[in-house]
Amino acid sequence: MNRVPVDYDYLLYFCTQEMQVFQAATAYLSVPVEVFNSLQHLIDIINSNVTHTSGQPQPSSDVDISFSGYAGRPRLEISSDALQSLLDTSLPVGHLAALQGISRRTFYRQMKDYNMSVRKRYTNITDEDLDERVRIIKTHMPNAG
């Protein structure tokens, strides 16, 4: 399988934002120096890759590109296992699609092809059980939400 590059520009933006958050947090928290050093090292690595790549994000190595022989765009396929492991992260589908370098529509189409749904992953807790759990949380943390 052919490995394609990830969206280094987005990754660089995200890491830079996290560095700023950690720097601001030092006014209130004791953030270990190793966190800053590691994050700066990661930013340096990403910076070196940003200079080597350009253009739009490409599909990740989990995405298989198949050509039908007809005109039009090639079909992007994600294996069932890869799709399941992505959904297990509980990240929003839009973010999962962006991480894979594909559109949300393609990600949803793949989910449909494998009969997967985000709704099927929701809990089936009853209203009474939910109310009881909320009461327990409010008892332990009366100022929560």
C-alpha positions as CSV (number, residue, x, y, z in Angstrom):
1,M,0.0,0.0,0.0
2,N,1.3,3.5,-0.8
3,R,1.7,5.8,2.2
4,V,0.7,9.4,1.6
5,P,1.5,12.5,3.7
6,V,-0.7,13.8,6.5
7,D,-1.9,17.4,6.7
8,Y,1.2,18.9,8.4
9,D,-0.1,22.4,8.2
10,Y,-3.1,21.6,10.4
11,L,-0.9,19.5,12.7
12,L,1.5,22.4,13.0
13,Y,-1.3,24.8,13.8
14,F,-2.8,22.5,16.4
15,C,0.6,22.0,18.2
16,T,1.4,25.7,18.1
17,Q,-2.0,26.4,19.7
18,E,-1.3,23.8,22.4
19,M,2.1,25.4,23.1
20,Q,0.3,28.7,23.7
21,V,-2.2,27.1,26.0
22,F,0.6,25.5,28.0
23,Q,2.5,28.8,28.2
24,A,-0.7,30.5,29.5
25,A,-1.3,27.7,31.9
26,T,2.0,28.2,33.6
27,A,0.6,31.3,35.3
28,Y,-1.8,29.0,37.3
29,L,-0.2,25.6,37.1
30,S,3.1,23.9,37.4
31,V,3.7,22.5,33.9
32,P,6.9,20.3,33.7
33,V,9.6,21.6,31.4
34,E,9.6,18.2,29.6
35,V,6.2,19.0,28.3
36,F,7.4,22.2,26.7
37,N,10.6,20.6,25.4
38,S,8.7,17.6,23.9
39,L,6.1,19.8,22.3
40,Q,8.7,22.1,20.8
41,H,10.6,19.1,19.5
42,L,7.3,17.9,17.8
43,I,6.8,21.4,16.3
44,D,10.3,21.3,14.9
45,I,9.7,17.9,13.3
46,I,6.4,19.1,11.8
47,N,8.1,22.3,10.6
48,S,10.7,20.3,8.7
49,N,7.9,18.3,7.0
50,V,5.8,21.3,6.2
51,T,8.6,22.7,4.1
52,H,8.8,19.4,2.1
53,T,5.0,19.0,1.4
54,S,2.4,21.3,0.0
55,G,-1.1,21.3,-1.4
56,Q,-4.3,19.8,0.0
57,P,-4.3,17.0,2.7
58,Q,-4.0,13.6,1.1
59,P,-5.8,10.5,2.2
60,S,-4.0,8.6,5.0
61,S,-2.5,5.1,4.6
62,D,-5.7,3.6,6.0
63,V,-7.5,4.8,2.8
64,D,-7.3,2.6,-0.3
65,I,-7.7,4.3,-3.6
66,S,-9.3,2.2,-6.3
67,F,-9.7,3.1,-10.0
68,S,-12.8,1.8,-11.8
69,G,-11.4,2.4,-15.2
70,Y,-14.2,4.9,-16.0
71,A,-14.0,8.7,-16.0
72,G,-14.3,10.5,-12.7
73,R,-12.6,10.5,-9.4
74,P,-11.1,7.3,-7.9
75,R,-13.1,5.6,-5.2
76,L,-11.6,5.9,-1.7
77,E,-12.1,2.9,0.6
78,I,-11.4,2.4,4.3
79,S,-11.3,-1.1,5.7
80,S,-13.9,-2.1,8.1
81,D,-11.3,-2.6,10.9
82,A,-9.8,0.8,10.3
83,L,-13.2,2.5,10.3
84,Q,-14.2,0.7,13.5
85,S,-10.9,1.7,15.3
86,L,-11.5,5.3,14.2
87,L,-15.1,5.3,15.5
88,D,-13.8,3.8,18.8
89,T,-11.9,7.0,19.5
90,S,-15.3,8.8,20.0
91,L,-14.1,11.8,18.0
92,P,-16.6,13.6,15.8
93,V,-17.0,12.2,12.3
94,G,-15.9,15.5,10.8
95,H,-12.6,15.3,12.7
96,L,-12.1,11.6,11.8
97,A,-12.6,12.4,8.1
98,A,-10.2,15.3,8.3
99,L,-7.6,13.1,10.0
100,Q,-7.9,10.6,7.1
101,G,-7.7,13.3,4.5
102,I,-11.2,12.5,3.1
103,S,-14.5,14.3,3.1
104,R,-17.2,13.8,5.7
105,R,-19.5,12.5,3.0
106,T,-16.9,9.8,2.0
107,F,-16.5,8.8,5.6
108,Y,-20.3,8.5,6.1
109,R,-20.6,6.5,2.8
110,Q,-18.0,4.1,4.1
111,M,-19.9,3.8,7.4
112,K,-23.1,3.1,5.4
113,D,-21.3,0.5,3.2
114,Y,-20.2,-1.4,6.4
115,N,-23.6,-0.9,8.1
116,M,-22.0,1.2,10.8
117,S,-23.6,4.2,12.6
118,V,-22.6,6.7,15.2
119,R,-26.1,6.4,16.7
120,K,-25.6,2.6,17.2
121,R,-22.8,3.5,19.5
122,Y,-24.9,5.6,21.8
123,T,-26.0,4.2,25.2
124,N,-29.4,2.7,25.7
125,I,-29.7,3.9,29.3
126,T,-33.2,4.6,30.5
127,D,-34.4,8.0,31.5
128,E,-34.7,6.8,35.1
129,D,-31.2,5.5,35.2
130,L,-29.9,8.7,33.7
131,D,-31.8,10.8,36.2
132,E,-30.3,8.7,39.0
133,R,-26.8,9.1,37.7
134,V,-27.2,12.8,37.4
135,R,-28.5,13.0,41.0
136,I,-25.4,11.1,42.2
137,I,-23.1,13.5,40.3
138,K,-25.0,16.5,41.7
139,T,-24.7,15.1,45.2
140,H,-20.9,14.7,44.9
141,M,-20.4,17.9,42.9
142,P,-23.2,20.4,43.7
143,N,-21.6,23.2,41.6
144,A,-21.3,21.0,38.4
145,G,-23.0,22.1,35.2
